[in-house]
């Protein structure tokens, strides 16, 4: 049996379970959508900034 589970989405591996790297390395995109004019709202600005920071850490 096999599964693709992101590192951030799983806890410690139980005994007997092994994690293997994929070749090529898998990539993904994160998109943000908001209503027109909402880009200036502090909560939207903070959310987008947090996502950008998180992506930079990967």
N, CA, C and O atoms as a MOPAC input file, in Angstrom:
PM7 MOZYME 1SCF
protein

 N      0.84200 1    -1.16300 1     0.00000 1
 C      0.00000 1     0.00000 1     0.00000 1
 C      0.89900 1     1.24100 1     0.00000 1
 O      1.99000 1     1.21600 1     0.57100 1
 N      0.45100 1     2.31400 1    -0.63000 1
 C      1.21800 1     3.55700 1    -0.70200 1
 C      0.27800 1     4.74000 1    -0.58500 1
 O     -0.91000 1     4.63100 1    -0.89200 1
 N      0.81200 1     5.87900 1    -0.13800 1
 C      0.02800 1     7.11300 1    -0.03800 1
 C      0.96400 1     8.30400 1    -0.18900 1
 O      2.12500 1     8.24900 1     0.21700 1
 N      0.44900 1     9.38300 1    -0.77500 1
 C      1.18200 1    10.64800 1    -0.83100 1
 C      0.62000 1    11.54700 1     0.26100 1
 O     -0.53000 1    11.97800 1     0.18400 1
 N      1.42800 1    11.82700 1     1.27500 1
 C      0.99200 1    12.64700 1     2.39600 1
 C      2.04500 1    13.73000 1     2.61200 1
 O      3.21100 1    13.41200 1     2.84400 1
 N      1.65200 1    15.01700 1     2.54100 1
 C      2.63500 1    16.08500 1     2.75900 1
 C      3.24600 1    15.99900 1     4.15700 1
 O      2.57700 1    15.59400 1     5.10700 1
 N      4.50400 1    16.37700 1     4.27700 1
 C      5.16100 1    16.37900 1     5.59300 1
 C      4.38500 1    17.18900 1     6.60500 1
 O      4.27000 1    16.78600 1     7.76300 1
 N      3.84600 1    18.33200 1     6.18800 1
 C      3.13100 1    19.18900 1     7.12300 1
 C      1.79500 1    18.59500 1     7.53200 1
 O      1.19800 1    19.04700 1     8.50900 1
 N      1.31500 1    17.60100 1     6.81500 1
 C      0.00700 1    17.02900 1     7.09400 1
 C      0.05400 1    15.74500 1     7.89600 1
 O     -0.98200 1    15.10400 1     8.07100 1
 N      1.21400 1    15.34600 1     8.38900 1
 C      1.30000 1    14.08500 1     9.11800 1
 C      2.14900 1    14.23100 1    10.37100 1
 O      3.01300 1    15.10200 1    10.46400 1
 N      1.88500 1    13.37600 1    11.30600 1
 C      2.67200 1    13.33500 1    12.53100 1
 C      3.82800 1    12.35900 1    12.38000 1
 O      4.19900 1    11.99200 1    11.26500 1
 N      4.39100 1    11.94200 1    13.50200 1
 C      5.48400 1    10.97400 1    13.45800 1
 C      5.02500 1     9.66200 1    12.81500 1
 O      3.86900 1     9.26200 1    12.95500 1
 N      5.92600 1     9.01400 1    12.12400 1
 C      5.59800 1     7.75200 1    11.46800 1
 C      5.64200 1     6.61000 1    12.47400 1
 O      6.55900 1     6.53100 1    13.29100 1
 N      4.64400 1     5.71900 1    12.41400 1
 C      4.66600 1     4.57000 1    13.31800 1
 C      5.78300 1     3.59400 1    12.94200 1
 O      6.32100 1     3.64500 1    11.83600 1
 N      6.11400 1     2.72300 1    13.86200 1
 C      7.13900 1     1.70200 1    13.61300 1
 C      6.76000 1     0.88100 1    12.38800 1
 O      5.60500 1     0.48400 1    12.23200 1
 N      7.72500 1     0.63000 1    11.53000 1
 C      7.49300 1    -0.17900 1    10.34500 1
 C      7.04000 1     0.60800 1     9.13100 1
 O      6.93100 1     0.04700 1     8.04100 1
 N      6.77200 1     1.89700 1     9.29500 1
 C      6.34600 1     2.74900 1     8.17700 1
 C      7.54200 1     3.58100 1     7.73900 1
 O      8.24000 1     4.15700 1     8.57300 1
 N      7.77800 1     3.64600 1     6.43900 1
 C      8.92900 1     4.36900 1     5.90200 1
 C      8.46100 1     5.45300 1     4.93800 1
 O      7.53800 1     5.24000 1     4.15200 1
 N      9.10100 1     6.61200 1     5.00300 1
 C      8.81600 1     7.71200 1     4.08000 1
 C      9.90200 1     7.72500 1     3.00800 1
 O     11.09000 1     7.63200 1     3.31700 1
 N      9.49300 1     7.83800 1     1.76300 1
 C     10.43000 1     7.89200 1     0.64800 1
 C     10.22700 1     9.18900 1    -0.12000 1
 O      9.09500 1     9.64300 1    -0.28200 1
 N     11.30300 1     9.78100 1    -0.58800 1
 C     11.21400 1    10.99100 1    -1.40300 1
 C     10.72700 1    10.62500 1    -2.80000 1
 O     11.03400 1     9.54400 1    -3.30200 1
 N      9.97700 1    11.51200 1    -3.42400 1
 C      9.52000 1    11.27500 1    -4.79400 1
 C     10.53800 1    11.84700 1    -5.77400 1
 O     11.22800 1    12.82100 1    -5.47600 1
 N     10.61600 1    11.23700 1    -6.92500 1
 C     11.47400 1    11.73600 1    -8.00100 1
 C     10.64500 1    11.80000 1    -9.25500 1
 O     10.18600 1    10.75300 1    -9.71000 1
 N     10.42000 1    12.94900 1    -9.84400 1
 C     10.89000 1    14.26700 1    -9.41400 1
 C     10.11600 1    14.74000 1    -8.18100 1
 O      9.06200 1    14.20100 1    -7.84500 1
 N     10.66300 1    15.75800 1    -7.51700 1
 C      9.99800 1    16.34100 1    -6.35300 1
 C      8.65400 1    16.90800 1    -6.79600 1
 O      8.57100 1    17.61500 1    -7.80000 1
 N      7.60000 1    16.59200 1    -6.03900 1
 C      6.26200 1    17.09000 1    -6.38500 1
 C      6.12800 1    18.54900 1    -5.96900 1
 O      6.64000 1    18.95200 1    -4.92400 1
 N      5.44900 1    19.32700 1    -6.77600 1
 C      5.22900 1    20.76300 1    -6.51800 1
 C      3.73400 1    21.04100 1    -6.50000 1
 O      2.94100 1    20.24400 1    -7.00100 1
 N      3.35400 1    22.17400 1    -5.92100 1
 C      1.95000 1    22.58400 1    -5.92000 1
 C      1.86000 1    24.10300 1    -5.98400 1
 O      2.84600 1    24.80400 1    -5.75800 1
 N      0.67600 1    24.60100 1    -6.29200 1
 C      0.42200 1    26.03700 1    -6.33600 1
 C     -0.58200 1    26.39400 1    -5.25100 1
 O     -1.46800 1    25.60600 1    -4.92000 1
 N     -0.42800 1    27.59100 1    -4.70700 1
 C     -1.41400 1    28.13200 1    -3.76400 1
 C     -1.97000 1    29.40300 1    -4.39100 1
 O     -1.21500 1    30.31300 1    -4.73100 1
 N     -3.26800 1    29.46600 1    -4.54200 1
 C     -3.92300 1    30.63200 1    -5.12800 1
 C     -4.81800 1    31.30100 1    -4.09200 1
 O     -5.37800 1    30.63600 1    -3.22000 1
 N     -4.94600 1    32.61000 1    -4.19400 1
 C     -5.81600 1    33.37300 1    -3.30100 1
 C     -6.84300 1    34.09600 1    -4.15300 1
 O     -6.49900 1    34.72900 1    -5.15200 1
 N     -8.10000 1    34.00100 1    -3.76000 1
 C     -9.17400 1    34.72300 1    -4.46200 1
 C     -9.92000 1    35.58100 1    -3.45100 1
 O    -10.15500 1    35.16900 1    -2.31500 1
 N    -10.28800 1    36.78200 1    -3.88800 1
 C    -11.06800 1    37.67300 1    -3.02700 1
 C    -11.94100 1    38.54400 1    -3.90600 1
 O    -11.71500 1    38.65900 1    -5.11000 1
 N    -12.92600 1    39.14900 1    -3.29800 1
 C    -13.82000 1    40.03800 1    -4.04500 1
 C    -13.08300 1    41.30300 1    -4.47500 1
 O    -12.12700 1    41.73500 1    -3.83000 1
 N    -13.53900 1    41.87300 1    -5.55300 1
 C    -12.96600 1    43.12300 1    -6.04400 1
 C    -13.02700 1    44.18200 1    -4.93900 1
 O    -14.06700 1    44.36800 1    -4.30700 1
 N    -11.93000 1    44.85900 1    -4.71600 1
 C    -11.88300 1    45.90300 1    -3.69900 1
 C    -11.51300 1    45.40800 1    -2.31200 1
 O    -11.24500 1    46.21900 1    -1.42600 1
 N    -11.49100 1    44.10800 1    -2.10200 1
 C    -11.19100 1    43.55300 1    -0.78300 1
 C     -9.68200 1    43.48100 1    -0.50700 1
 O     -9.27400 1    43.24900 1     0.63100 1
 N     -8.86200 1    43.67700 1    -1.52800 1
 C     -7.41400 1    43.52900 1    -1.37200 1
 C     -6.81700 1    44.52700 1    -0.38700 1
 O     -5.69700 1    44.32700 1     0.08400 1
 N     -7.53200 1    45.58500 1    -0.06900 1
 C     -7.00200 1    46.59100 1     0.85400 1
 C     -7.43800 1    46.34400 1     2.30200 1
 O     -6.98400 1    47.04000 1     3.20900 1
 N     -8.30400 1    45.37100 1     2.52100 1
 C     -8.75900 1    45.07500 1     3.88900 1
 C     -7.61900 1    44.45000 1     4.68300 1
 O     -6.92000 1    43.57500 1     4.17400 1
 N     -7.42500 1    44.88700 1     5.92000 1
 C     -6.31400 1    44.37000 1     6.73100 1
 C     -6.30400 1    42.84400 1     6.86300 1
 O     -5.23400 1    42.23500 1     6.84500 1
 N     -7.46200 1    42.22700 1     6.99300 1
 C     -7.49700 1    40.78100 1     7.16000 1
 C     -7.03400 1    40.06600 1     5.88700 1
 O     -6.38000 1    39.02600 1     5.97000 1
 N     -7.36400 1    40.61000 1     4.71800 1
 C     -6.92400 1    40.01500 1     3.45500 1
 C     -5.42400 1    40.22400 1     3.28000 1
 O     -4.70900 1    39.30500 1     2.88000 1
 N     -4.95000 1    41.42300 1     3.57600 1
 C     -3.51400 1    41.72100 1     3.47600 1
 C     -2.72400 1    40.79400 1     4.40300 1
 O     -1.69700 1    40.24900 1     3.99800 1
 N     -3.19100 1    40.61000 1     5.63700 1
 C     -2.50200 1    39.75600 1     6.60600 1
 C     -2.52700 1    38.28800 1     6.15800 1
 O     -1.52800 1    37.58000 1     6.29100 1
 N     -3.65100 1    37.84300 1     5.63500 1
 C     -3.75400 1    36.46000 1     5.16700 1
 C     -2.82200 1    36.17200 1     4.01600 1
 O     -2.14700 1    35.14300 1     4.00200 1
 N     -2.77800 1    37.06900 1     3.04900 1
 C     -1.88800 1    36.89300 1     1.89600 1
 C     -0.42800 1    36.93500 1     2.35500 1
 O      0.39300 1    36.15300 1     1.87600 1
 N     -0.10500 1    37.82800 1     3.26800 1
 C      1.26900 1    37.91200 1     3.78500 1
 C      1.65800 1    36.62300 1     4.50900 1
 O      2.78300 1    36.14600 1     4.36100 1
 N      0.74000 1    36.06100 1     5.28700 1
 C      1.02400 1    34.81700 1     6.00300 1
 C      1.25000 1    33.66000 1     5.01900 1
 O      2.14300 1    32.83800 1     5.22300 1
 N      0.45700 1    33.60100 1     3.97400 1
 C      0.65500 1    32.56100 1     2.95800 1
 C      1.99500 1    32.71300 1     2.25800 1
 O      2.70500 1    31.72900 1     2.04900 1
 N      2.34700 1    33.94400 1     1.89400 1
 C      3.63700 1    34.18000 1     1.24100 1
 C      4.79500 1    33.77000 1     2.14700 1
 O      5.77300 1    33.18300 1     1.68400 1
 N      4.68300 1    34.08000 1     3.43700 1
 C      5.72500 1    33.71500 1     4.37800 1
 C      5.83200 1    32.19300 1     4.51200 1
 O      6.93200 1    31.64000 1     4.53000 1
 N      4.69900 1    31.53400 1     4.60400 1
 C      4.68800 1    30.07100 1     4.73200 1
 C      5.29900 1    29.40900 1     3.49600 1
 O      6.05600 1    28.44700 1     3.62600 1
 N      4.98700 1    29.90400 1     2.32300 1
 C      5.53000 1    29.33400 1     1.08500 1
 C      7.04200 1    29.53500 1     1.04700 1
 O      7.77500 1    28.66300 1     0.58000 1
 N      7.50400 1    30.66800 1     1.53300 1
 C      8.94900 1    30.93000 1     1.55100 1
 C      9.70100 1    29.98400 1     2.45700 1
 O     10.90400 1    29.79600 1     2.27900 1
 N      9.02100 1    29.37400 1     3.43400 1
 C      9.65800 1    28.46200 1     4.37300 1
 C      9.75300 1    27.04900 1     3.83600 1
 O     10.46500 1    26.22600 1     4.41300 1
 N      9.06000 1    26.74000 1     2.74900 1
 C      9.06700 1    25.37000 1     2.23300 1
 C     10.33000 1    25.07700 1     1.45000 1
 O     10.50000 1    23.96700 1     0.94500 1

